[in-house]
């Protein structure tokens, strides 16, 4: 398998950075369409060859290794005018050169191969190290995420250096390579810079939870993304703390790792799941899905000596693989595909190797066999191995990342290799995060930095967390071949949901005889019996300040373990129900256009639709009328000012009852439409995801008028206009109408008795249409339940929460609504800021058939001023 991948790279791609296995050619940056951040790993330095060097020696291909080293020395240029990722270049290229140097000097010492070698790879590594150092030119010591290999960071031609944020792993995964470079060369500056970055992250950890966030500001040290887990963005930071202790012998690294590990096991680990939490509220889950990068963590737990949770998480991941053939890039807590790609990542193979080393259980050889069979069956193509574009369909992507050769084959070969298959002792080396080999003897070489950091205080933890020696596998568990199996057995069906469903003990206790389990779709927050069932299942109801209701599960508060299981199932159903509703009921945004003087259609507000009432997309003319504020303002009881509301569009405040109830009350009072204004001060469509108003679970066919939702900022624009001009006319439609036609319409408008009739003209809008984004960005969350406009999405075994349909239920809009132009399209110019006419002249405009030329010119001037202001604001 390795020969197939490596020979095709050398034949069809070298000296390009990577092989494109579907088109049998090399991927050269700038010659292929940009893939965004993924391409930052490519630097026109024959990435795959450098990344593969020490793999050749592990697989006993010493002749090929010798040829490859000569090619790297002869052909590779590190002085390219190209912007690369500091993190990727460090772990893949610097790590690859150091790993190659490590095995080269080992082979030279053995006397048969590499006798000509004179440290050329180390010289290249040192050259590259100096090219990465400009990235550390920050007050914090955290590196910029990117650097230009030729011009550094601040140089005018560098085309980088403007970034403010970096991921925790990006800044915290340098110490092994940089320290090894310092120890190999005797130049201490590299280790010093990497240590300073680690020290800064440690100082900025959240002190009460001892967790770190995903993204940090490199200048201020403020956490930008405050969710915390062991997957993408943080993963190798934890890995390098433990491995830095192993390689360098510095106690402070182990103390830091143990402090973090205690927090991980306290908050993030919810066996067999590992779920992200908020660093300031670690009992609150930050999302309901896991990414595939966390598959490395069981291997790290083996190094730590914590075998049981490693076996549990690994088994859960294996069940996901058996269901989908590969580990999807992300999957939900109920093991459905969240992101379907699989770029042939090696982390699961890594953990499988470490668990086999620790347990000797042949089960893990069977796991390895499954991985190999799936790779050959589904990923192997004539020119190499192709990444999976979608694990559900088996479609391929034209990429074969360098880490596939650097890591996957290394770990799989080591999994099956006997001692006699190896030409050197693998135990003399530590693996970097890219599986490059660094010799352990570096710990006693060229030590220039004190091993003990006495200035930093550490959280006092259980003494068992501070074992100073590497664990001896013989004492980790009894000499019982069934030990690992006994831990795996309860998890065999964790992914398979087809098991017969038992009766919840909580429900049995509430009635005479068995009852069917409480399903998420049947749950009503106002039903006392349902609330009692939730309590038994360890689920509590929390009323949030913004009017929503949130469900939170703490398994330890359940009446029994069976009730806790029922609670988890209920929470997962609630999340699935929400997700399903999002997909089934997604509606595009609507428009509220102020058409009366002096706006004449220039102000268009982005509005959320309703799942009931008139469908504005089928009534192209929309609904037009003057607006009126109702009494009571919340619209939750009979309207007391029907004469003011009749034949008008009613304005009301969100809260205190169902949206459908508000609609029925204003329809009964004679309103021709309704606008619900958010009661959360300062909310706006440019900062909050748009959502749609849901029904009340009953038949809503009786509601025939259109209903739209405006956030607080947009709603205040209408309220301010009423205060300024009294008579304000709006058009509710699926998209804004052409402004010039609206102004023409004013000439043909008869009087108030026509004011509520729908407009007949329609022209396409250029900028008001909102687009729905179907793909989530990597860091984004997932709307997890009915009634949650925020991308908050939790459910877990031990501590789970899910925002619920509240007294104001609304289903979220598209997963990540791409910002429609919010609020006023003519900038944020408020009505009162415009040059207005007197009330008398304003009234004359309504009644007259012809507008005076001066008035038209004044309106044009307003238009020009408004657009100039908008342009200035946008700049």
N, C-alpha and C positions, 0 to 999 in steps of 0.2 A: 504493500500500500504506500509506504513512504517512497519507494523507488518510482512508483507511478506519478506521485505528486511532484517529487523533486526533479525527475528527469524532464517532465513536461515544462516545469518552470525554466530549467536551464535551456531547453531546446527552443521554446516558443516565446519566453518572456525576458530572460536575462539579456542586458543589464537593467531592465526596467525594475521598478520596486516590487510589483506583484504580478501574478498570472491572472488573466481573465480566461477561465477554463471553458466557457461556452463558445467563445470566439477564437480561442487558441492564440492569444497574443498578449503582449505585456501591457500593463496599465502604467501609462506615463502621465504624470500630473500636468494639466494644462492641455493635453491632447484628447482627453475624455471629458464628457460633461461632469461638472462639479457635483460631488456628493455631499458638500458642506463640510462639517467638522471631521467626518470620517477621513477625508483626504489629507488632513493635517499630519497624518502619520507618514505620508509619502514625501520624501525629500530628494529624489533623484540620486539615492545612494545605495541602490541594489538591496533594498530593505530585506527581501525574503532570504537572500543568500547570507547576509550577516546574521539574521535571526536564526538561521538553521545550522550555523557552524558547529556548536557543541552537540546538537542532535546527531550529527554524523558520527561523532566519536562514541556517543552512548550506544548507537546502533552498530558499533564495531566496523564503521566504514572509514578506516583511517586513510586509505589512499585518496578517496574522494575528498576527505577533509583537507588533506595536504594541497590538493589541486584547488579547492575552494579558497583556502587561505591565500594562495598565490594570486588568485583572481581578485580577491578583495584588495590586497596590497597594490596590485598593478592598476586596477580599473576604477576603484571607488574614489570619488571626489567629494569631500565634505565641505567645500567652500562654495556652495551654490547659493545664488540669490533667490532664496525660496523661504517662505514662512512655514515653520513646522511647529507641531505641538511639543512643548518641553517634556511633558509626561511621556508621550509615546516614544519620542526620540531617546529619552533616557532609558526606558525599560527595554525597548527593542534594539536600538542601535548601539548605545553605550553598553547596555547589558550584554548584547550579542558579541561585541568586540572583547569585552572583559571575560565572558564565558569562553570564547574562542582562545583567548590568551591563556586562561587557566588550564584548559585541556592540552594546549600546545606545549606548554612548559612541562606538563606531566608526561606527555609522549616523548619529548626530547630527553627527559631524565631517564626514561625506560631504555633509551638507546637505539631504537630501531627506526622510528619515524621523526620527522621535523628537526633533524640535526642541523639544518641550515637556519632554523628560526632564531631571530635575534630581537624579539620583543616588538616586531613591527606593528602587530595589532594593538599593543599597549600604547605605542606612540600615537596611533590613530585615535585611540580612546581618549588620550590626554588632549589631543587637538580638539576633539569634539567637546570634551568637558569645558575647555576654555570658551568654546563657541556658545555654550549654554549659560555660562556665568552672567552675561549681561542681563539675563532675565531676572536675576536676583536684585537688581538695582531698585529696590523699594524700601521705604522706611521700616516696613514690618519684617522684611526678610523673606516674605512669601514671594515666590517667583511669578512673573507674568505667565499667562498660560501659553503664549506663543513667542517665538524668537525667530529672527531672520538669520540663517546660518552665515551669511556673508556680512550683513550690516548690523546685527544685534537687535536692539530694541528702540533706542531713542534717535538713531540716525535718520535724517530726512528720507532716505531711500528704503528704510526698513519695512514700511507698510504695516507696522504693528506697534504695540506699546500704548494703545489707547484703551485697552481693556481694564476693567475695574474689578472683575470677579474671577475666581478660579474655584475648582472643586477641591474638596478636602483631600481626596486621593491624589489629585494632580500635584498638590504642594507637599503631600506627606508620603510620597512614594519615591523618594530620592536617596534615602540614607544608605541603602545597601550598595548601589552602584557608585555613588559619590565617595562613600567611605572606602570601598574596595579600590577605587582609583587612587585615593590618597595613600592607602596602605601599600599598593603596588609601586607607586612612583615616589613616595616620600614627600609629596606636595600636599600640605594639610588643608589648603584653602577649600577644596571640594567638600571634604567632610564637615568643615566648619559651616559652610553655607547650608548644607542639608540639615545639620543639627539645629541651626538657628530657625529654619522654617518649621521643624518639628516642635521646637520649644514654643514658638508663637502659637501654633495650633493648640498645644496643650494648655497654654495660659488662657486661651479664648474659649475653652470648653465651657459648656453650661454647668455652673458649679453645683447646682442642686441635683441635677440628674447625672452629671459626669458623661453626658453625650455630646457629640459634635454634630453640626448641621452638614448639609450636602454642599453648599456653596458659601464662600466667604469673600468679603471685600479685601483685596490685597493691600489696600492703603490704610484702611481704618480698623480692619479686623472684625467688622460687624458681620453677623450671619445674614446672608441674603436669602438662602433657602433654609428654613429652620426645621425641616423634617430630617429624621435620622434613622438609618438602618444599617445593614451590613452588605448591601448590594451596590449598584452603580453610584459612583461619586464619592464613596467612602471606603469601600471594600479593602483596598490594598494599604490604606493608612493603618488599619488595625494589624494587618498581616506584617507590615514592616516594623511595627513596634516590637512584636514578639521575635521576629527574625533578626532584628538589629541586636537584641540581647544575645541571641544564639551566636551571631557572627562576631559581635564586638565585645561581648561580656560586660556591657555597661548596665549596672543594676537599675538605673533610672528608667530605662526602656521597659524592663519587665514590670516595674512598679506601675508605670503608666498603663501598660497593656492590661494588667490585672484590674486596675481601677475601671477602665473602660469595659472590660469583659464582665465584671460584676454588674455594671449598668445594662449591658446587652442582655444578660441572662435574666435580669430583673424586669426589664420593660419590653425588649424587642422579641426575645425568644418566647414563643407561645407554642410549645412542641405539638406537632412537628413543624409549625410555621415559624417564619421569621418576618415580622411585619413592621413596617416603618411607623415611627411615632413622632410626636412633636417634642423638640428638646425641652421646651418650657413646661409642657403638659405631657409627660411621658406615659401617662395612663391612657392618653387619647391617641388612637391609631390615626395615622396620616393618610393611609390609602388601603384599598382592599385587594391589592395585587402585589405580586413579588416579581422581581426581575431575575433573569437567569444567572447574572453575575454572582448572586449570593451562593451559588452552588460550590464555590471555593471554601465556604465557611466550615463545613464538616471536616475538611482536611486541616484547617487551622485549629479546630477543636482537638483533633488528634495530637497535633504538636503540643497543644496546651495540656493534654492528658485528660480531657473531659470527653470520654468515649460515648456515654449513653446518648446525650443529645445529638452527637455527630451521627450515630447510627439512625436515630429517629428522622432527622432532617434528610439525610441521604436516602433513606427508604421512601420517604414521601416524594422526593425528586425522581426517584427511579420509577415510581408508579405513574408519575406524569409522563415520563419518557415512554413507558410501555403503552400509554394511551395515544401518544402523538408521534412516536418513533424518535423524536428529538425533543429537547427542552425548548419550548417557545421562549422568545426574548422576554416575555412577561406573561404571567398567568394569574388568575384570580384565586381567591381563598377557597372557592369551590372548584378549582382546578380546570376552569375553562380558559381557552386561549384569549389573552388580552392583546399582546402583540405577537403576530404569527411568524415573524422571521426567525431564522436560526443560522447565524454566520459560522457554523462549525466551531462553536466555543469549546474550550478544553476543560473548563472548571470542574465539571462533574467527573470527568475521567481522572482529574487530579485528586479529588476527594476519594474516589474509588481506590486509587493506588494507595493512598495513606491509610485508609481503613483496612485494606488487605494486609498492609505491613503491620498494623497494630493488632489485628485479630487473628490473622492466618486463616480466616474463614473462607473456604473455597467458593462460598456464595458470591464473593466479590469478583472471582474469576468469571463466573457466569454472567455477572453484570457487564464485565469488560467484553465478553464474547458478544453480548447483545449490542453493545456500542459498535463493535467492529462490523457485525452483520448489517446493522442499519446504515452505517457509512457506505459499505460496499453496495448495498441494495438500492439506496435512495440518493446518495450524494455523488457516487462515482460517475464520472463522465469521461469520454475519450481523452480529453486533455487535462485530466486531474480530478479534483473533487470540487464540486460547486456548492456554495452556500444555499440554504433553503430559503426561498422567498416567502413561502407559506407552508407551514408544517401540516396544515389540514389538507391541502391539495397536492403537496409534493412538488410544487413548481420551484424552479431554480433561479438563482441570481448569479450574474456573471462576475463572481468574485471568489477568490481563495486567499484569505488573509494570511499574512506571514506567521501569525501565532499558531495557525493550524500545523505548520511544519515544526515550529519552535517548541510547541507544548504537547499537542495531541498525541503525536507518534512517540514522543519521549515517555509520557506517562503510560501509554498503552504497552509499549515495549517493556518498560520496567515492571509493569504489573505482572507480565507473564515470564520475565527473564529469571533464570536461576543464576546463582553466583558465578557459575562457570561460563555463562553467556556474556559476562561483563569483562572488559579488559582493564578495569580499574574499580576501586571500591567507591561506590556512590555515596557511602556514609561519610566520606571525607569532605563532602560538599553540602552547601545549602542551596536550595532553589530560590531564585528571585521570583517575582510575580509573573515573569515571562518564562519561567523555568530555566533560566540560565544558571550555570554552575559557578559558584564562588567558593574557593577552598577555605575550610574552617581555620587553617593556620594563620589567616590574616588577622585573627584576634590578638596575636602576640607580636605583630609586625608593625614597625613605624608608628607606635602609639604616641600621639602628640597631644591627646586630650584626656583630661581626668576621667577616670571610669565611674566615679561616684558623684552624683549631683546632690549635694547636701542642702542646696538653697531652696529646693521646691518641696512644699508640703503635700503629702498624699492623704487621700481619704482613708480613714481606718476601716479595714475590712476584716472579714474572717481570715484567721491566720492560714487556713488551708489554701487560700488564694495566693499565698506568697511563698510557695515552694521555690527554693533557690536553685534546684537542680532540674535538668531536663528529665521528664518522666521516664521511668523504666516500665516497659510494656508488660513485664511479667507480674507486676503488682497492681496493674490497673483493674484487672478483673480476674475472677477465679480461672483456674485451668480447666475450663468447661467449654467444649466446642459448641455447646448449645447457647452460650451466653448471648452472643450477638443475635441469634435467631429468636430468642425469647423477647428481645427488645423490638425486633422487626415485626413479629407476628401480629400484634394488635393493629399494625398500620397497613396490613396487606390490602385491605379494602377501603383505604381512606379516600382514594380517588374514585372508586367504583360506587356510584350512587344507586345501583340497581337492587340493593339488598331490601328485603321486606321491611316495612316500617312498623315498629312497635307502638304501643300506646303510651303517651306521656304520663308519668306518675302524677304530675301536677294536675292533669285533667281528670285522672281517675279520682283524685282526692276531692275534686269539686262537685262531682255528680254521683248519682247512683249508677254504677256500672261504667264500662269503658265508653269514652267519647272519641270521635275522630280528633286528631291533633289540630291545634289552632294554626291556621294557615295565614301567611302574611296578607294575602288578598282579602281575607275576612276580617282582619283586625280593625277595631274602631277604638280610638283613644277615649271615647266617651262611655264605653261599655265597662262597668265596674268588674264584671266577671273576667273580661279579657285582661284588665289591669292586674287582677289577682293571679291569673295564670302567668303573666309576665314576671310578677314578683317571685313566684315559685321557681321560675327558670333563671333567676338571677338577672333579669332585665329590668332596668328602671327607666322611668320617664322623666325627662328634664325639659322644662319650659325655658327656651332661650329668650334673650332680651328682644330679638328681632321678630318675635311672634311665632317662630317655628318651634316644633317639638322634636326633641332628639331622644333616640333610644340608645341606651348604653348597657352592655352586658359585662358583668363580672362573674365568671364561672364559680368563683369561690363563694359567692353569695347565694348560689342555687341551693334548693332544698336537698338535692342529691346529685350524684354524678350523672344519672340518667336525665334529670331535669336540666342540668347544665348542657347536656348534649342536645336536648330539645331546644334550649335557648339559642345555641349556636346555629342549629338548623333554621330556626325562625329568622335569625338575623340574616343568614345567607339568602333565604327566600326573599326577605325584604329588599336586599340589594339587587337580587336578580329581577324582582318585580319592577324595581325602579329602572334598571337598565333596559328591560323589555319595553317599558312604557316610553322611555326616551326614544327607542328605535321606532316604535310603532306610531308615536304621536308627535314626532318632530314636525313643527310648522315653521315656515319662514317668518321673519319679523314683519310687523306692519308699520304703517306710517300715520302719524297725526300731523296734519298740515294746517297751519293757521292761515286762513285765506282772507280774513277781514282786513280793513285798513288799520294801520299802515303796512301790514306785512305782505298781503297779496301773494301768499304762497311761498314767500322766501324762507320762512322758518318751518323746518320739517323735523319732527321729533320721532326718534326710533321707539317703537312700542312693542310690547309682548302680546302675542295673540291669546285667544281663549279656545279651549277645546269644546265650547258650546256656543250657542247663539249663531247669528248670521256669519257665514264663511265669506269674508271679504274678498278672497281670491276668486270666488264665483260671481261676485257682484262688482264688476270692474269699475262701475261709476262710484262706488263707495257710498258712505252716508255723510251728509253735510248738514250742519245745523249750528245754532248758537249754543254756547255752553252755559250751564247753570249749576251752582253748588247746591247740593241737597241737604236737607235737615231730617234726621241726624246725619252728620257728615260721614259716619261709618257705614251707613246704608243697611244696617243690620235689623231694622224694624220698619214699620210702615212709614212712608215718607210723609212728613208733616207740612211740606210746602209744595203739593202737587201742581198748583197753579203756576209756580215758577219753573217747574221741570217739564211740564207738558210740551210736547213737540220740540224738545231740546235734548242736547246731549248732556247727561248728568255727570258731574264730577264728584268723586267720593274718595274716602281714605281707606287704605288697606287695613285689615285687622278685625279681630273680634268675631268674625263669622265667615262662612264659606263664600267664595266668590260667586257661586251660583245663586246663593241666597240674596246677595246684593243685587244681582241682575234681575231676579224675579221682582224684588221690591221696586226698583226704578221703572221696570216695564209696566208694572201695575199702576204706577203714578203717571204713565203716559210718555215716558222718555223714549226717544228714538235711537238711543245708543248710550253707552256708558264708558267712562274712563276712570280706572282705579289708580290712585296715586300712592306710591310707596310711602309708608310712615317712617322709614329709616332715614334719619337726617343725613343729607349729603350723598345718598346713593345715586349712582349714575350709570347709564348704559355704556359709558366708556371705561368703567372700572369693574363693573359686575357683569357676569354672563347673563344674557337675556334668557328669560324663561317664559313658559306659557301657563296660563291659568287653567287649572284642572277643575273638573266637575266635582260634585259632592258624593259620587258613588251611586247616585240615583239617575233616573231617566231625566235628561235635560232638554228633551225635544220641545218642551213648552217655552223655552227661551228662544225668542226670534230676533232680538235686537243684537247688534254687534257690541262686543266688549273688548276693550284694550287696556293694557297695563303700562303705566309710565313710572320710571324710577323718580325719586324725589327731586333731583335736579331738573329733569325735563318737565315734571309736573309743575314745579314752581314757575317755570317760564309762562305757562298758561295762567296760573293764579296771579302773577305779576301783571300780565296783560289785562286781566279782568279789572284789577285795581286801577290801572292806568286808563283803560278805554271803555270799561263797563261792557259794551256789546262786543263779544269776541266770537267769531265764527270759525269753526274748524271743519276739516274734511277727514273722516276716518276711511282709510283705504288700504289695499294690499301694497301699494307703492305710491310714492308722491307723484302728483300730476305736474305737467309742465307749467312753469310760473307765468310765462307770457300769455298762455291760453287762459290762465286763471284771471289775469288782469283784464283780458278781453271780456271774459265772462261778466265782470263787474258792470260793463256797459249794458248788458242785456238782462241784468237781474231786475226782477220786478219789485218785490217788496217782501215784508216779513213772512207773508203766508207761503212764499216759495222757499224761504230760507232753509227749510229742513229737507227739501227734495234732493235726491242724489244728483250729482253733476253728470252730464252726458259725455263731455269730452275727456279724452285720456291721451296722454303722450308719455312715452317712456322716460323714466328718470335716469339721469346719468350717474349720480353718485349716491342716491339714497338706498339703493338695493343692498340689502345685507347678504353676504355670502356665508354659507355654512361650511365649516372646515370639518372634513370627515376624519382626519388623522389628528391624534394628539401629539403635541411636542413631547420630548423624552421626560422632562421633569414634571409634566402636567399631571393633575390629579383627575379623578373620575367622579362625576356626579353619581352618588351612590344610592340615593333613595328618593322616593316621591317627596316633593316639597323642599328640595334643597338647592337653592341657586348657587351655593358655594361648591367648589370642587372638593368637598370633604367626603371621604369615602371609607368608613371603617367597618370591619367586622373581624372578629378573631375568636380564638378559643378562650383566652383568659380575660381579655378586656376588649370588648367590641362595642362600637357605637354606630348608629345609623340615623341620620336625620329623617324624620317622618313627616308624612302629610299632616299639616297642622291645621288650626282653625281656618287657615288661608291656603289650602293645598294648591300647589302649582307644580307642574312637571317641568324639569329643566329642558332647555332648548337643546340645540345641537351640542355635542360633547364639549366642544370648545368653540363658542360662537365667535367667528372672526369679527372683530369690532366693526359693526356698521358705523357710518359716520354719526357720532352721537350728537344729541342736543341740536343746537342750531346749525344749519348747514352754512349759513352766512356768518361764520365765526360764532363766538359766544356772545355776540352783541345783544344786550337785553333791550326789550322794547322801549324802556324809558330813556335809553341812551340815544335813540334815533331822533332826528329832527321831525317833530310831529306838527300836524295842523291843529287848530283849535277845534273844540267839540262841534261848534256850529259848522265849520267848513267840512269837518269829517262827515257830519250828517248830510250836508249838501251833496257830498260825493256819492252817498248811498242812493239818494233820490234822483240825482241828475242823470240824463241819458248820455251826456258828453262830458268828458273830463277836460278842464281847461289845460292848455298847453303848459302853463307854468307849473301846474300840479304834476303833470307827467314828467316834466324835466326835473322837478324836485324829487320825485320817486326814483328817477334814474340816478340822480346824484346820491340818494340814499343807497341804492344798489351798489354803485361804484365804491362808496365809502365802506360799506359793509364787506364787500369782497376784498378790498385792500386790507381791512382789519383781519379778515379770515386768513389771507395770505401771510400777513405779518405774524399772526398767532401760530400758524403752522410752521413757519420758518423758525 
